[in-house]
Amino acid sequence: MVGDFIKVHPTSPAFAFPLKNPVGQSTIPAILERLARIQRLMDYVRTLQAFGLDPQNLSLDHFEFAYSTQPQVCRAEIFFTGLKEFPQLFLNRGNPHLRIKDHLMSLFRKPNGLKRVIWFLQLSLPLMQAFAAIEATNTRNTAVVLPRSAEWYQIYYRDPAGRLDVRLRKRRDELKWFVQHSGLPAKRGQDQQLHDQLDSLLRGKGEGWNGVHEGIAASMDGVHAVVEKIDEIFSQHVAPPPSQSRLAAGPADRCKKQDFKGQKRKAEDDSDVVVLD
């Protein structure tokens, strides 16, 4: 059964659906409209199955599918009402793709929209998970991810200042995520160490990624490790909060101030005895 409107025979392609029309009114338009909606749903189901996904909660105007279960469930829901209206895409709470939902909807409105969306969900999932991870660990909000488009992202660091560009490009007939740093502070002092560490990474190589010229080319799965490694380098150069430095030197100073105030009050109470430390 598909929702409450279509009953499908379990061993054959036969199906049945109810129709209600006023007496004397043609049922042909209603039959054609229902068949068109069934055809649309079948096209969507075939697209999902082509990507190895199973549709859930099927009806003539809605279905769901999960495209990842680790480290969390990533689920998408598609709603479509009229035949002339664009479908609507909804993502579950905490889904790392929520940051680019508007860009995904733009893909959906193009020809073969569902195919484009599912392809990009799977292609970009490791990168979106990496973005979510670095934002979760940067409790002082030193890293901010800004989506420029579905294929271009920028990561801004405030302390130390810096910017990363992550772009989807084709290299040797294969799609790669290219990661480049720009907008770094001048090479001096501790900032020189930051430059040196990043340059060393850009010349390196790992599973699913390798340095090329002034950036890194990473596969769909390898880009997660690249973003994490760069974030680790920036995290090593974050200045400690001012409150920590005050707490480190504060207790002795506070004791002196309290002692001084107490001695001052004693001097005011006893004009003949004045004790100052």
Helices and strands as residue ranges (DSSP letters): E 7-8, E 15-16, H 28-50, E 56-59, E 62-68, E 74-79, E 88-91, G 96-100, H 101-108, H 113-137, E 143-149, E 152-158, E 161-171, E 174-182, H 190-202, E 205-206, E 209-212, E 215-218, H 223-235, H 242-269
